[in-house]
Amino acid sequence: MRGNNRLYSFLYFWHIKIMGILEWASHFKNIRCVLFFDPESPLSKDAINWIVKKHRWRQIGLGKSICELDDRFKKHPFVLLSYPAQSIYEIAQIMSEDTSYWIVESVILALCYSAPLICFKKEDFLKLEPFLTWVLKAEDVPESEVMRHLRIAGYVPIDFFSQVKDYFLILKEGDKKLKEAIEKRKKDAESDGKKRFWRIKEKDNAPPFIGYVDLLPVFLQIREKIKLSAYQDEFCGLLLSITTVLNISI
């Protein structure tokens, strides 16, 4: 009987993981961006209408913590995203001990689906400060340039993904190499951002327009809390790329 229980447990978790893989794969190439906003201060109708108008052919991802806030989120182009693996869900739970869950969920989903985050309020952008490794400030960015740079931002997590395997191995090895890797990544992000977004004129006193989001420093803080099994699950490598956040004025 005990052996049958073990077999049932194995098949149950196997089923969940496979379903996660299939759902993840079905959306991965089609997600243009992931919505990022505080559930206690929902998006305006103007912002939602702008998203719908500008994204007729691509999907806009959102997390479970905000999907029920507006009926429009239940229709195209919006799509509810989920974690592709149990280990990622467990990491999200650990991170949310010190950070609001909606923030953790949105950032993790953006990394899992290699998509940028978009927000429409400076206040929301600033909530990402613990995860920001480089920020570009600008104002009065034309709508055409907003759309151009949203597309450009979508390549950031894909281009940084080539480093994921190396950082996954570093994460398993220990804190010393991880600290060195964090400093290197910070320099890499700044260098990449200045080259990639050269068209945007930076202004020191302007609101933030683009930021690079990196969870590697967070892993240094929570490394001891993460179960050893998570370091053997390569799905966790999805969280070791870098993504972006754009603050859009409507």
N, C-alpha and C positions, 0 to 999 in steps of 0.2 A: 504493500500500500504506500509506504514511504517513497519507494522508487517511482511509483506512478505520479505522486505529487510533485516530485522533482522534475519528471518529464513534462507534466502539465505546466509547471512554472516556466521551464525553459521554452516551451512552445509559445506560451503567452507573450513573453518578452520578445521572443524572436518575431512574432507577428506584429507587435507594436513597432519594432524597429524597421521591419520591411515596409510597413505602411508609411512610416516616416520618410523612408528613402524615396518611395514612389511619389509621395506628395511633394517632397522637396524637388525632385527632378522635374516634375510637371510644371513647376513655376519658375525654376531657376533662371532660364533664359529670357523670360517674359517680364520679370519685375523691373520696372523703370526706377522706382524709388520706394522708400518706406516712410509712411507718415510719422511725424514726431510732434506730439503736443500733449500738454498737461490735461488729463481728463477733467480736472476741476475748472478748466478754462477752455472749453471746446472750440473747434474751428468755426469761423463765421461762415455764413452761406456763400458770401462772395469768394472766400478761399476755396470752398468745396466746388463751387461752380467753375472756378478757374482751373482746378485740377482736372475736372471732367472734360472741360473744353480742350485742354492741352494734351490730354492723354487718352485719345479715343482708341488707339490701337495697341497700347501697352498696359500692363497691369500695375496698379498701385497697391503695395502691400501694407497691411496694418496688423497689429497684434490684438490678442483677445481682450486686453485691458481697455481698448478704445473702440472695438468694432461695434458695440451695441449703442454707442452714443448718438448715432444718427442713422435713420433708415436708409439714407443714400449709400451708406457704406456696405449695404448688402447687395448692391448692384455693380455691374461693370462701370468703371475700370477697377474698382476696389476688390481686393481679395484677401481673405483671412489667411495668415501664415501661421505655421506651427514649427516647433523645434524638430529637426530631423533625427534626433537621437536622445535617449534617456539621459546620457551623460551631460549633454548640453543643458537640459532642463535642470539637472542637479546643480550645475555651475550657476545657472540663473538664480536658483534659490539661495545659494550662498552669497552671491553678489547683492541680492535684494535685502540682506540683513542690514546693510549700511546705506542703501540707495533705493529710492522709490521703484517699485517693481515695474511700472510702465516705462521708466527710463531704461532699465536693464533689458526688459523684453524687446523694446524697439531697437536698441543698439545690437543686441545679439542676433535678432532676425535680419537686420541689415547686413551683418557680417556673414550669416549663414547663406544668404541669397546674393551675396556680392553686389549689393545695391547701396546707393547713397541714401541718407536721411534727408527729408525736407521739413522745415518748420516755417512758420509765418509770424513768429513773434521773437523779438530779441530775448525776452525773458526765458523762453523755452530753450533757445540756443545756449544761453548761459548756464542752464541746468546740466549741460554736458561738459562743463569746465573740467571736472576731474578726469575726463577721458580725452581731452583735446591736447594734441601734441604740436599743432601749428594752426594759426588763424590768420586769415586775410580779411582786412576791414575795407569796406567800400560803400559808396552810397550812390543813389540815382542810377543803378544799373538798368539799362533798357531791357524790356521784356525779351527781345530777340537774343540778347546776350545771356539773360537768365536761362533760357532754354538751351542755348549752345553749351553753357557751362554745366548745366545739369547733365547733358549727354557726356561731356568730358569727364565729369565727376564719376560717372558710372564705370569708367575704365580704371579708376584708382584701385579698388579692391581686387580687380582682376590682375592688374599689373603687379601688385604687391604679393599676389598669391604664390608667385614663384618662390618666395622666401619661406613659405609656411612650413615646409618639411624641416628646414634647418632650425626654425624657432621651436617647432614641436619637440625636436631632440634636445634643444637647450633647456626647455621647460622641464624635461624629465631629469636633467643632470644636476641642477642645483641653482642656488641663489646668486653665486658669484658671476657665473656666465650670463645669467639672466639680467643682472644689473648692467653689465657691459652691453648686452644686446639692446636694452632699453635706450641707453644713450646713443647708440648707433642708429636706432630706428628714428629717434627724434631728429637727428641730423638729416637722415634720409628723407623724412617726411617734409621737412622745411625745404630741402633742395628740390624735391619733386614738385611741391606746391608752387614754388616761385617759377619753375620752368613751365609747368603745365597750365597755370592760370596767368600767364604773362599779359594777356589782353586786358585784365582788370587792373585799373589804376588804384593802388593802395593809398588809403588816407588814415592817418593815425587816430583821428577823432571821430571817424565814421563808425557806424554799427558793424558788427561782424557779418560777413557775407558767406565765407566758406571756412570750414574747419576740418582738420584731419583727426579722425577718431581711432584711438589705439587702445586695446585692452591689455596689452602686454604688461604695463605697470600694475594693473589690477591683479594680474596673475601672480605677481611678486608678493602682493599683500595677502592673497588668499590661498597661496600655494599649499600651505600646511593643512588647510581645511578641506581641500579637494581629495576625494577618495583616490587611492592608488590606482584603482581600476580605470579611472578617467584618463590617466596618463598612457594607458594602453589602447585607448579608443581614438583612432585617427580622426573621427568626426570632430573631436575637440580642436583639431587643427583649423577648422573653419573659422574659429574665433581669433586666429593668430594673424590674419591679414589686417589691412588698414582700410577703413572706409571714410567717407566724407559726410558732412552735413552742410546743407545750404539754407540760409535764412532768406526767405523770399518776401518781398514787400508787395502787397496787393492793394 
